[in-house]
């Protein structure tokens, strides 16, 4: 059984269209999307700048107001493009898919109802015999933010994945944040992974964990008994196909 894994679109819907065009030829049973639909540049910039300056970020900054319309347009296009997908796709938000309420309402609104996307952020589902649970955003030790960017603390991630204890079956963990690793979290010479994710993987022992966030870290590695896959960023044409039986990973580019 094969699964498509993709992440980090960041507004490049032309590449998303090409991915959807190729989906019927992929022989996949389902897809896993690891977040970051929109760009979120203005929100992210204001959040980072304010933290560096020791002030409260301004939610009414003019650039954020301007960006709101772009966000809604990109969400609508994302779900419209995925509407013809030949298989179901399970998704979480990226750290830039904020505010959290906007991500959820657009995903569950009229644009997303028949798009084939199922949001598994803070949730769990069963598909083709697999138990799939997800937690999007950037997972941190203690920080929490859901307007400018999505950041969640350890306690919230641990609580979210407790749903694995409710359903029997082989597990798939859908994340945006990568674990600390040798390959899947490297951004140049810098690690972007979270030790919290490593701890979650070691605790729940999913068969597969997928992630994004580190755009140039396309690759796969084993953490404990779990195969961890970062497909790379779709905004540069990268995606992956995983064989869930053999654990073979094909890292591909459009």
C-alpha positions as CSV (number, residue, x, y, z in Angstrom):
1,X,0.0,0.0,0.0
2,X,1.4,3.4,-1.1
3,X,0.8,6.9,0.3
4,X,1.5,10.3,-1.2
5,X,3.2,12.7,1.2
6,X,3.5,16.4,0.5
7,X,4.0,19.6,2.5
8,X,4.8,23.4,2.4
9,X,2.9,24.7,-0.6
10,X,3.2,28.3,0.6
11,X,0.9,29.7,-2.2
12,X,2.5,27.8,-5.1
13,X,-0.8,26.5,-6.4
14,X,0.5,25.9,-9.9
15,X,2.8,23.2,-8.6
16,X,-0.2,21.8,-6.5
17,X,-2.2,21.6,-9.7
18,X,0.6,19.6,-11.4
19,X,0.7,17.3,-8.4
20,X,-3.0,16.6,-8.6
21,X,-2.7,16.0,-12.4
22,X,-0.2,13.3,-11.7
23,X,-2.1,11.7,-8.8
24,X,-4.1,9.1,-10.9
25,X,-0.8,7.6,-12.0
26,X,0.7,7.3,-8.5
27,X,-1.1,4.1,-7.4
28,X,-1.6,5.5,-3.9
29,X,-4.4,4.7,-1.5
30,X,-4.4,8.0,0.3
31,X,-2.4,11.2,0.8
32,X,-0.8,12.9,3.8
33,X,-0.4,16.7,3.8
34,X,1.9,18.3,6.5
35,X,0.8,21.9,6.3
36,X,1.7,25.4,5.2
37,X,-0.9,26.3,2.6
38,X,-0.5,30.1,2.8
39,X,2.6,32.3,2.9
40,X,1.9,34.2,6.1
41,X,4.8,36.5,5.6
42,X,3.3,39.6,7.3
43,X,2.0,37.7,10.3
44,X,5.3,35.8,10.8
45,X,7.4,38.9,10.3
46,X,5.4,40.9,12.9
47,X,5.5,38.1,15.4
48,X,9.3,37.6,15.1
49,X,10.1,41.3,15.0
50,X,8.0,42.0,18.1
51,X,9.6,39.2,20.0
52,X,13.1,40.5,19.1
53,X,12.1,44.0,20.2
54,X,10.5,42.8,23.4
55,X,7.0,44.1,22.6
56,X,3.6,42.7,22.0
57,X,2.9,41.9,18.3
58,X,0.3,44.1,16.7
59,X,-2.6,42.0,15.2
60,X,-3.9,45.1,13.4
61,X,-0.7,45.9,11.6
62,X,-1.6,47.2,8.1
63,X,0.4,44.5,6.3
64,X,-1.5,41.8,8.2
65,X,-4.8,43.3,7.2
66,X,-3.7,43.3,3.6
67,X,-2.5,39.7,3.9
68,X,-5.8,38.4,5.2
69,X,-7.5,38.6,1.7
70,X,-4.5,36.7,0.2
71,X,-4.9,34.0,2.8
72,X,-8.5,33.5,2.2
73,X,-7.9,33.4,-1.6
74,X,-5.1,30.8,-1.2
75,X,-7.2,28.6,1.1
76,X,-10.1,28.6,-1.4
77,X,-7.8,27.8,-4.3
78,X,-6.0,25.0,-2.3
79,X,-9.3,23.2,-1.6
80,X,-10.6,23.8,-5.1
81,X,-7.4,22.4,-6.7
82,X,-7.6,19.3,-4.5
83,X,-11.3,18.6,-5.3
84,X,-10.5,16.2,-8.2
85,X,-8.0,14.2,-6.1
86,X,-8.6,10.5,-6.7
87,X,-8.0,9.5,-3.0
88,X,-8.6,11.0,0.4
89,X,-5.9,13.3,1.9
90,X,-5.4,13.7,5.6
91,X,-4.0,17.1,6.6
92,X,-2.7,19.3,9.4
93,X,-1.8,23.0,9.4
94,X,1.7,24.4,9.1
95,X,3.1,27.0,11.5
96,X,2.1,29.7,8.9
97,X,-1.5,28.5,8.6
98,X,-2.7,30.9,11.3
99,X,-4.9,32.0,12.8
100,X,-6.0,28.5,13.9
101,X,-9.7,29.4,13.5
102,X,-9.2,30.6,9.9
103,X,-7.5,27.4,9.0
104,X,-10.2,25.3,10.5
105,X,-13.2,27.2,9.2
106,X,-11.9,27.4,5.6
107,X,-11.0,23.7,5.7
108,X,-14.5,22.8,6.9
109,X,-16.4,25.4,4.9
110,X,-18.0,25.2,1.6
111,X,-14.7,25.2,-0.3
112,X,-13.4,22.1,1.6
113,X,-16.5,19.9,2.0
114,X,-16.0,18.0,-1.2
115,X,-12.3,18.5,-1.7
116,X,-11.2,15.1,-0.4
117,X,-9.3,16.8,2.4
118,X,-9.9,15.6,6.0
119,X,-8.3,17.6,8.8
120,X,-6.7,15.5,11.5
121,X,-5.3,18.3,13.5
122,X,-6.0,17.5,17.2
123,X,-8.0,14.5,15.8
124,X,-7.9,10.9,14.7
125,X,-9.4,8.8,12.0
126,X,-9.2,5.3,10.5
127,X,-8.5,4.7,6.8
128,X,-7.6,1.5,4.9
129,X,-6.9,-0.2,8.2
130,X,-4.5,2.6,9.5
131,X,-5.1,4.8,12.5
132,X,-4.1,8.4,11.5
133,X,-3.7,11.2,14.0
134,X,-2.2,14.6,13.6
135,X,-0.9,17.7,15.2
136,X,0.1,20.7,13.1
137,X,2.0,23.9,13.7
138,X,5.4,24.2,15.3
139,X,5.6,21.9,18.4
140,X,7.6,23.6,21.2
141,X,8.5,22.9,24.8
142,X,6.4,25.6,26.3
143,X,5.4,28.4,23.7
144,X,1.9,28.8,22.5
145,X,0.6,31.1,19.8
146,X,-2.3,30.7,17.4
147,X,-2.9,34.1,15.7
148,X,0.4,35.2,14.1
149,X,1.8,31.7,13.7
150,X,0.8,28.3,15.1
151,X,3.0,27.1,18.0
152,X,1.9,24.5,20.5
153,X,3.5,23.4,23.8
154,X,4.5,19.9,24.8
155,X,1.4,19.4,27.1
156,X,-1.0,20.1,24.2
157,X,0.8,17.8,21.8
158,X,0.9,15.0,24.3
159,X,-2.8,15.5,25.0
160,X,-3.7,15.5,21.3
161,X,-2.0,12.2,20.5
162,X,-3.7,10.4,23.5
163,X,-6.3,9.6,20.9
164,X,-4.0,6.8,19.7
165,X,-4.9,4.9,22.8
166,X,-8.6,4.8,21.8
167,X,-8.3,2.9,18.5
168,X,-6.4,-0.3,17.8
169,X,-4.4,-0.5,14.6
170,X,-1.1,0.4,13.0
171,X,-0.5,4.1,13.5
172,X,0.4,7.1,11.3
173,X,1.4,10.4,12.9
174,X,0.9,13.5,10.7
175,X,3.0,16.5,11.8
176,X,4.3,19.8,10.6
177,X,7.2,19.9,13.0
178,X,10.0,17.3,12.4
179,X,11.7,15.5,15.2
180,X,15.4,16.1,15.9
181,X,17.2,13.9,13.5
182,X,20.1,13.4,11.1
183,X,18.2,14.3,7.9
184,X,14.5,15.2,8.2
185,X,14.9,18.4,10.2
186,X,18.1,20.0,8.7
187,X,17.8,23.5,7.4
188,X,21.3,24.2,6.0
189,X,23.5,23.4,9.0
190,X,20.7,24.2,11.5
191,X,18.3,21.7,13.1
192,X,14.6,22.7,13.0
193,X,13.3,19.7,14.8
194,X,11.6,19.4,18.2
195,X,12.7,17.0,21.0
196,X,9.0,16.9,21.9
197,X,8.3,15.1,18.6
198,X,11.0,12.6,19.3
199,X,9.4,11.8,22.6
200,X,6.0,11.5,21.1
201,X,7.4,9.1,18.5
202,X,9.1,7.0,21.1
203,X,6.0,6.8,23.2
204,X,3.4,6.0,20.6
205,X,5.7,4.0,18.1
206,X,3.7,4.8,14.9
207,X,4.7,2.8,11.8
208,X,5.1,6.1,9.9
209,X,5.5,9.7,10.9
210,X,5.4,12.4,8.3
211,X,6.5,16.1,8.7
212,X,7.6,19.2,6.8
213,X,8.7,22.7,8.0
214,X,12.4,22.1,7.1
215,X,12.0,22.9,3.4
216,X,15.4,21.5,2.2
217,X,15.4,18.4,4.4
218,X,13.7,16.0,2.0
219,X,14.6,12.5,3.2
220,X,13.8,9.6,5.5
221,X,15.2,8.1,8.6
222,X,14.3,5.7,11.3
223,X,13.7,7.0,14.8
224,X,13.3,4.0,17.0
225,X,11.0,1.6,15.1
226,X,9.3,4.5,13.2
227,X,9.9,5.5,9.6
228,X,10.0,9.3,9.5
229,X,9.6,11.1,6.2
230,X,10.0,14.7,5.2
231,X,9.0,15.0,1.5
232,X,10.6,18.5,1.1
233,X,8.7,21.5,0.1
234,X,6.1,21.3,-2.7
235,X,6.8,25.0,-3.3
236,X,10.0,23.8,-4.9
237,X,8.3,20.8,-6.5
238,X,9.2,18.1,-3.9
239,X,7.0,15.3,-2.7
240,X,7.3,11.7,-1.7
241,X,5.6,8.3,-2.1
242,X,5.9,5.8,0.7
243,X,5.3,2.1,0.5
244,X,3.8,1.3,3.9
245,X,4.5,-2.4,3.6
246,X,8.2,-2.4,2.5
247,X,9.0,1.1,4.0
248,X,10.5,2.1,0.7
249,X,10.5,5.9,0.2
250,X,10.6,7.6,-3.2
251,X,11.7,11.2,-3.0
252,X,10.4,12.8,-6.1
253,X,10.2,16.2,-7.8
254,X,7.7,17.7,-10.3
